[in-house]
Amino acid sequence: MRIGELAERAGTTTRTLRYYESRGLLPARRAENGYRTYDEGDLRMVRQIRTLQDFGFGLEETRPFVDCLRAGHPAGDSCPASLAVYRRKLDELDALIVQLQGVRAEVGAQLARAELEAAAGVPGGPEPRCELTWEDEE
């Protein structure tokens, strides 16, 4: 298949495919007429890259998965290097979750403090105002 068909089937653009090619993630095979040619294996590679990127993996993090597919494995995540990338990503996600839980706790504490102050009528702040007004119609 040619680059346009691959892009359409993979749900991406030809520009993206050329970029993958320039990064060595997609083979640069050419027909006698000079057009790029791709096969079903290339489609699997592009889909693997896109799925991993959707999950937050950087482009270079996808390389072991592509290499695994190129080596003839049925899935890009069946090689030790791919599993190592998964483990690193899980560690990274766990650290982010801990960080976000800390931020959430701080925001929750600030909200609780602000609600207590508002309920106690702490002076010095602007008076609350209602944006809605009801007027008698006569």
N, CA, C and O of each residue as an XYZ file, in Angstrom:
552
protein
N       0.835     -1.178      0.000
C       0.000      0.000      0.000
C       0.882      1.245      0.000
O       2.041      1.191      0.414
N       0.344      2.341     -0.455
C       1.097      3.582     -0.492
C       0.843      4.381      0.781
O      -0.012      4.017      1.589
N       1.577      5.454      0.953
C       1.569      6.200      2.209
C       0.186      6.763      2.555
O      -0.199      6.782      3.724
N      -0.551      7.216      1.555
C      -1.879      7.762      1.809
C      -2.831      6.719      2.365
O      -3.600      6.997      3.286
N      -2.779      5.519      1.805
C      -3.637      4.437      2.291
C      -3.237      4.023      3.706
O      -4.094      3.789      4.558
N      -1.934      3.934      3.945
C      -1.472      3.582      5.288
C      -1.939      4.626      6.296
O      -2.418      4.281      7.377
N      -1.802      5.884      5.946
C      -2.230      6.958      6.847
C      -3.719      6.848      7.150
O      -4.135      6.972      8.302
N      -4.512      6.618      6.122
C      -5.952      6.511      6.309
C      -6.308      5.318      7.186
O      -7.106      5.443      8.116
N      -5.732      4.185      6.900
C      -6.042      2.968      7.667
C      -5.552      3.056      9.102
O      -6.152      2.465     10.000
N      -4.469      3.787      9.327
C      -3.916      3.914     10.683
C      -4.528      5.091     11.447
O      -4.284      5.250     12.643
N      -5.312      5.905     10.764
C      -5.933      7.047     11.426
C      -4.942      8.158     11.754
O      -5.020      8.783     12.812
N      -4.020      8.392     10.844
C      -3.014      9.426     11.063
C      -2.789     10.180      9.754
O      -3.586     10.067      8.823
N      -1.718     10.936      9.686
C      -1.427     11.720      8.485
C      -0.160     11.208      7.812
O       0.658     10.520      8.423
N      -0.021     11.560      6.543
C       1.200     11.184      5.833
C       2.403     11.898      6.443
O       3.508     11.356      6.466
N       2.189     13.086      6.925
C       3.285     13.834      7.572
C       3.807     13.077      8.795
O       5.015     12.973      9.010
N       2.883     12.559      9.579
C       3.277     11.779     10.756
C       4.059     10.539     10.341
O       5.065     10.200     10.963
N       3.603      9.868      9.304
C       4.299      8.666      8.836
C       5.699      9.002      8.342
O       6.638      8.244      8.586
N       5.848     10.111      7.660
C       7.188     10.516      7.212
C       8.082     10.814      8.414
O       9.279     10.527      8.400
N       7.480     11.396      9.453
C       8.252     11.668     10.670
C       8.700     10.357     11.313
O       9.859     10.227     11.707
N       7.801      9.396     11.420
C       8.174      8.088     11.969
C       9.314      7.487     11.153
O      10.251      6.907     11.703
N       9.220      7.635      9.840
C      10.270      7.127      8.958
C      11.601      7.820      9.260
O      12.640      7.166      9.345
N      11.565      9.141      9.421
C      12.807      9.883      9.690
C      13.420      9.493     11.028
O      14.630      9.621     11.217
N      12.592      9.017     11.960
C      13.068      8.584     13.272
C      13.462      7.115     13.286
O      13.884      6.599     14.320
N      13.330      6.445     12.165
C      13.716      5.041     12.075
C      12.693      4.076     12.641
O      13.004      2.905     12.859
N      11.484      4.543     12.880
C      10.443      3.672     13.424
C       9.629      2.981     12.338
O       8.985      1.964     12.594
N       9.655      3.516     11.159
C       8.910      2.959     10.043
C       9.886      2.752      8.889
O      10.666      3.652      8.578
N       9.856      1.587      8.252
C      10.824      1.335      7.174
C      10.617      2.273      5.997
O       9.504      2.724      5.729
N      11.692      2.552      5.309
C      11.660      3.452      4.148
C      11.843      2.653      2.871
O      12.838      2.811      2.164
N      10.874      1.793      2.583
C      10.942      1.004      1.359
C      10.308      1.795      0.222
O       9.313      2.494      0.411
N      10.894      1.672     -0.943
C      10.366      2.396     -2.111
C      10.201      1.440     -3.286
O      11.000      0.529     -3.502
N       9.135      1.685     -4.032
C       8.886      0.915     -5.257
C       9.802      1.457     -6.352
O      10.481      2.466     -6.159
N       9.816      0.783     -7.501
C      10.656      1.222     -8.618
C      10.315      2.641     -9.074
O      11.178      3.365     -9.570
N       9.056      3.029     -8.903
C       8.637      4.369     -9.315
C       8.971      5.441     -8.272
O       8.688      6.620     -8.484
N       9.568      5.038     -7.154
C       9.974      5.984     -6.120
C       8.967      6.191     -5.005
O       9.281      6.845     -4.010
N       7.757      5.645     -5.147
C       6.744      5.793     -4.115
C       7.071      4.917     -2.915
O       7.594      3.812     -3.060
N       6.758      5.425     -1.735
C       6.909      4.613     -0.527
C       5.887      3.476     -0.582
O       4.758      3.659     -1.037
N       6.302      2.306     -0.111
C       5.386      1.160     -0.058
C       5.380      0.580      1.350
O       6.400      0.565      2.039
N       4.223      0.109      1.755
C       4.027     -0.438      3.100
C       3.189     -1.697      3.015
O       2.498     -1.940      2.026
N       3.264     -2.499      4.080
C       2.474     -3.719      4.140
C       1.702     -3.763      5.457
O       1.734     -2.816      6.242
N       1.014     -4.871      5.681
C       0.190     -5.016      6.896
C       1.033     -4.948      8.170
O       0.566     -4.458      9.198
N       2.270     -5.437      8.104
C       3.163     -5.346      9.267
C       3.459     -3.897      9.628
O       3.548     -3.550     10.805
N       3.612     -3.056      8.616
C       3.842     -1.633      8.873
C       2.608     -1.003      9.523
O       2.725     -0.154     10.407
N       1.438     -1.424      9.078
C       0.199     -0.929      9.683
C       0.145     -1.308     11.160
O      -0.232     -0.490     11.999
N       0.521     -2.552     11.480
C       0.559     -2.976     12.886
C       1.526     -2.115     13.690
O       1.230     -1.741     14.825
N       2.685     -1.797     13.102
C       3.671     -0.957     13.801
C       3.109      0.435     14.078
O       3.235      0.960     15.184
N       2.495      1.019     13.067
C       1.943      2.371     13.246
C       0.831      2.343     14.286
O       0.756      3.233     15.133
N      -0.014      1.356     14.235
C      -1.097      1.253     15.238
C      -0.529      1.075     16.641
O      -1.057      1.631     17.604
N       0.547      0.301     16.757
C       1.203      0.114     18.058
C       1.739      1.451     18.568
O       1.527      1.805     19.728
N       2.425      2.186     17.712
C       2.977      3.487     18.092
C       1.856      4.422     18.524
O       1.955      5.064     19.570
N       0.793      4.505     17.734
C      -0.312      5.416     18.028
C      -0.991      5.057     19.346
O      -1.320      5.941     20.137
N      -1.200      3.774     19.584
C      -1.831      3.347     20.839
C      -0.974      3.733     22.037
O      -1.481      4.257     23.029
N       0.314      3.474     21.942
C       1.210      3.817     23.045
C       1.249      5.324     23.263
O       1.260      5.781     24.406
N       1.271      6.097     22.192
C       1.271      7.548     22.344
C      -0.039      8.030     22.968
O      -0.037      8.973     23.760
N      -1.152      7.394     22.619
C      -2.433      7.738     23.248
C      -2.389      7.478     24.746
O      -3.068      8.160     25.514
N      -1.593      6.494     25.169
C      -1.448      6.175     26.589
C      -0.434      7.072     27.294
O      -0.236      6.953     28.503
N       0.209      7.968     26.543
C       1.159      8.890     27.144
C       2.617      8.514     26.990
O       3.483      9.142     27.598
N       2.904      7.508     26.194
C       4.291      7.120     25.948
C       4.900      8.100     24.958
O       4.244      8.522     24.006
N       6.152      8.457     25.185
C       6.879      9.286     24.236
C       7.258      8.458     23.024
O       7.286      7.229     23.082
N       7.550      9.137     21.930
C       7.853      8.432     20.691
C       9.027      7.476     20.854
O       8.974      6.351     20.356
N      10.075      7.895     21.536
C      11.234      7.006     21.722
C      10.894      5.810     22.605
O      11.506      4.750     22.480
N       9.919      5.980     23.498
C       9.509      4.850     24.340
C       8.819      3.761     23.525
O       8.708      2.624     23.983
N       8.357      4.096     22.331
C       7.686      3.095     21.494
C       8.678      2.207     20.732
O       8.307      1.152     20.218
N       9.923      2.640     20.665
C      10.914      1.926     19.856
C      11.037      0.437     20.213
O      11.051     -0.385     19.297
N      11.126      0.045     21.485
C      11.238     -1.395     21.781
C      10.038     -2.207     21.288
O      10.186     -3.373     20.923
N       8.860     -1.598     21.277
C       7.668     -2.293     20.800
C       7.747     -2.505     19.286
O       7.403     -3.572     18.779
N       8.204     -1.473     18.578
C       8.380     -1.567     17.123
C       9.456     -2.609     16.807
O       9.279     -3.434     15.911
N      10.560     -2.570     17.537
C      11.632     -3.542     17.313
C      11.135     -4.964     17.551
O      11.529     -5.893     16.846
N      10.277     -5.125     18.538
C       9.718     -6.441     18.846
C       8.861     -6.937     17.683
O       8.946     -8.106     17.304
N       8.043     -6.062     17.119
C       7.241     -6.445     15.958
C       8.129     -6.773     14.761
O       7.888     -7.743     14.042
N       9.155     -5.954     14.556
C      10.078     -6.197     13.438
C      10.790     -7.536     13.563
O      11.126     -8.167     12.561
N      11.016     -7.962     14.799
C      11.697     -9.235     15.034
C      10.780    -10.428     14.767
O      11.205    -11.579     14.864
N       9.511    -10.144     14.429
C       8.589    -11.217     14.071
C       7.656    -11.661     15.173
O       6.903    -12.618     14.994
N       7.687    -10.995     16.299
C       6.773    -11.355     17.378
C       5.352    -10.917     17.027
O       5.167     -9.905     16.352
N       4.354    -11.665     17.478
C       2.972    -11.330     17.122
C       2.463    -10.043     17.778
O       1.531     -9.411     17.281
N       3.079     -9.666     18.887
C       2.681     -8.448     19.591
C       3.933     -7.668     19.965
O       4.974     -8.249     20.271
N       3.817     -6.358     19.937
C       4.964     -5.513     20.237
C       5.365     -5.498     21.688
O       6.441     -5.013     22.037
N       4.501     -6.028     22.542
C       4.830     -5.999     23.976
C       5.209     -7.374     24.524
O       5.114     -7.620     25.727
N       5.632     -8.255     23.642
C       6.008     -9.594     24.105
C       7.512     -9.770     24.277
O       7.974    -10.889     24.500
N       8.279     -8.700     24.181
C       9.734     -8.765     24.332
C      10.161     -8.144     25.669
O       9.472     -7.264     26.186
N      11.272     -8.589     26.222
C      11.738     -8.052     27.504
C      11.916     -6.533     27.507
O      11.594     -5.887     28.504
N      12.415     -5.955     26.428
C      12.620     -4.500     26.404
C      11.292     -3.756     26.478
O      11.206     -2.702     27.108
N      10.263     -4.293     25.844
C       8.935     -3.673     25.904
C       8.372     -3.754     27.317
O       7.781     -2.797     27.817
N       8.561     -4.894     27.946
C       8.077     -5.056     29.318
C       8.772     -4.078     30.260
O       8.153     -3.554     31.186
N      10.042     -3.838     30.026
C      10.782     -2.879     30.850
C      10.216     -1.469     30.680
O      10.126     -0.712     31.647
N       9.838     -1.122     29.456
C       9.235      0.200     29.223
C       7.900      0.296     29.950
O       7.604      1.320     30.566
N       7.097     -0.754     29.885
C       5.835     -0.771     30.629
C       6.083     -0.535     32.124
O       5.392      0.261     32.760
N       7.076     -1.239     32.671
C       7.365     -1.098     34.114
C       7.776      0.334     34.461
O       7.315      0.897     35.454
N       8.648      0.918     33.630
C       9.065      2.313     33.873
C       7.876      3.263     33.798
O       7.765      4.184     34.607
N       6.991      3.046     32.836
C       5.822      3.915     32.685
C       4.898      3.769     33.882
O       4.347      4.762     34.357
N       4.719      2.565     34.371
C       3.881      2.376     35.560
C       4.485      3.076     36.768
O       3.759      3.690     37.550
N       5.796      2.996     36.933
C       6.455      3.707     38.025
C       6.238      5.210     37.905
O       5.966      5.891     38.894
N       6.362      5.716     36.683
C       6.151      7.145     36.424
C       4.708      7.544     36.751
O       4.473      8.577     37.379
N       3.752      6.728     36.325
C       2.346      7.012     36.602
C       2.047      6.955     38.090
O       1.297      7.784     38.606
N       2.630      5.975     38.788
C       2.425      5.880     40.241
C       2.940      7.133     40.940
O       2.297      7.638     41.860
N       4.094      7.639     40.513
C       4.645      8.852     41.112
C       3.740     10.054     40.840
O       3.537     10.894     41.717
N       3.204     10.131     39.639
C       2.288     11.225     39.316
C       1.004     11.140     40.131
O       0.473     12.161     40.569
N       0.513      9.938     40.332
C      -0.696      9.755     41.138
C      -0.452     10.241     42.559
O      -1.292     10.938     43.128
N       0.691      9.879     43.139
C       1.025     10.327     44.496
C       1.097     11.852     44.537
O       0.578     12.482     45.459
N       1.740     12.432     43.539
C       1.854     13.889     43.481
C       0.475     14.538     43.373
O       0.195     15.515     44.067
N      -0.376     14.008     42.518
C      -1.717     14.569     42.354
C      -2.570     14.390     43.606
O      -3.395     15.248     43.922
N      -2.379     13.285     44.320
C      -3.107     13.091     45.568
C      -2.704     14.144     46.596
O      -3.539     14.628     47.359
N      -1.418     14.495     46.609
C      -0.950     15.550     47.500
C      -1.550     16.898     47.134
O      -1.982     17.645     48.011
N      -1.580     17.209     45.857
C      -2.177     18.468     45.405
C      -3.658     18.490     45.743
O      -4.178     19.513     46.189
N      -4.340     17.370     45.534
C      -5.764     17.306     45.849
C      -6.007     17.537     47.334
O      -6.939     18.246     47.712
N      -5.173     16.941     48.170
C      -5.320     17.131     49.611
C      -5.134     18.600     49.988
O      -5.864     19.121     50.830
N      -4.176     19.257     49.377
C      -3.945     20.681     49.664
C      -5.111     21.539     49.203
O      -5.538     22.445     49.919
N      -5.621     21.264     48.029
C      -6.769     22.033     47.524
C      -7.982     21.788     48.415
O      -8.730     22.717     48.716
N      -8.177     20.546     48.833
C      -9.279     20.229     49.738
C      -9.152     20.971     51.054
O     -10.147     21.467     51.582
N      -7.930     21.056     51.597
C      -7.701     21.782     52.855
C      -7.964     23.270     52.668
O      -8.550     23.907     53.544
N      -7.543     23.828     51.546
C      -7.801     25.245     51.268
C      -9.295     25.507     51.147
O      -9.788     26.520     51.643
N     -10.008     24.622     50.504
C     -11.451     24.766     50.369
C     -12.123     24.707     51.727
O     -12.994     25.524     52.027
N     -11.732     23.759     52.539
C     -12.326     23.635     53.872
C     -12.081     24.900     54.696
O     -12.981     25.391     55.378
N     -10.833     25.429     54.625
C     -10.525     26.658     55.349
C     -11.374     27.810     54.834
O     -11.930     28.573     55.624
N     -11.477     27.941     53.520
C     -12.243     29.036     52.928
C     -13.718     28.927     53.277
O     -14.366     29.943     53.528
N     -14.256     27.726     53.300
C     -15.671     27.547     53.655
C     -15.923     27.907     55.115
O     -16.954     28.494     55.445
N     -14.973     27.552     55.998
C     -15.119     27.917     57.416
C     -15.088     29.424     57.600
O     -15.888     29.978     58.354
N     -14.177     30.083     56.921
C     -14.080     31.536     57.015
C     -15.330     32.198     56.459
O     -15.838     33.161     57.032
N     -15.824     31.679     55.339
C     -17.031     32.252     54.752
C     -18.229     32.052     55.663
O     -19.067     32.945     55.787
N     -18.320     30.888     56.304
C     -19.435     30.604     57.208
C     -19.360     31.454     58.465
O     -20.392     31.798     59.041
N     -18.163     31.795     58.897
C     -17.995     32.599     60.115
C     -18.154     34.081     59.810
O     -18.145     34.904     60.725
N     -18.299     34.426     58.552
C     -18.471     35.828     58.196
C     -17.233     36.648     58.463
O     -17.321     37.742     59.020
N     -16.100     36.146     58.083
C     -14.843     36.851     58.307
C     -14.919     38.221     57.632
O     -15.200     38.318     56.437
N     -14.665     39.283     58.411
C     -14.736     40.620     57.831
C     -13.554     40.887     56.899
O     -12.527     40.211     56.948
N     -13.739     41.887     56.060
C     -12.642     42.300     55.191
C     -12.817     41.887     53.754
O     -12.150     42.417     52.866
N     -13.691     40.961     53.518
C     -13.913     40.533     52.146
C     -15.119     41.241     51.560
O     -15.913     41.828     52.296
N     -15.258     41.195     50.285
C     -16.418     41.835     49.676
C     -17.694     41.113     50.060
O     -17.706     39.900     50.271
N     -18.742     41.867     50.144
C     -20.038     41.270     50.454
C     -20.478     40.414     49.270
O     -20.333     40.818     48.117
N     -21.006     39.252     49.554
C     -21.503     38.451     48.439
C     -22.679     39.166     47.776
O     -23.481     39.814     48.449
N     -22.771     39.048     46.493
C     -23.895     39.674     45.823
C     -24.575     38.656     44.921
O     -23.950     37.746     44.376
N     -25.822     38.841     44.793
C     -26.605     37.945     43.956
C     -26.721     38.575     42.584
O     -27.089     39.744     42.463
N     -26.422     37.838     41.584
C     -26.485     38.346     40.221
C     -27.912     38.357     39.691
O     -28.225     39.075     38.741
N     -28.764     37.568     40.302
C     -30.149     37.510     39.849
C     -30.981     38.528     40.613
O     -30.854     38.626     41.834
N     -31.800     39.263     39.948
C     -32.707     40.202     40.613
C     -34.125     39.908     40.137
O     -34.363     39.586     38.973
N     -35.039     40.028     41.064
C     -36.431     39.795     40.744
C     -37.147     41.139     40.811
O     -37.112     41.818     41.838
N     -37.762     41.500     39.771
C     -38.488     42.755     39.729
C     -39.970     42.443     39.554
O     -40.362     41.535     38.821
N     -40.773     43.234     40.257
C     -42.219     43.052     40.117
C     -42.662     43.558     38.756
O     -42.257     44.644     38.341
N     -43.456     42.817     38.079
C     -43.979     43.258     36.791
C     -45.346     43.856     37.016
O     -46.231     43.176     37.536
N     -45.547     45.097     36.645
C     -46.863     45.732     36.804
C     -47.269     46.415     35.570
O     -48.348     47.005     35.517
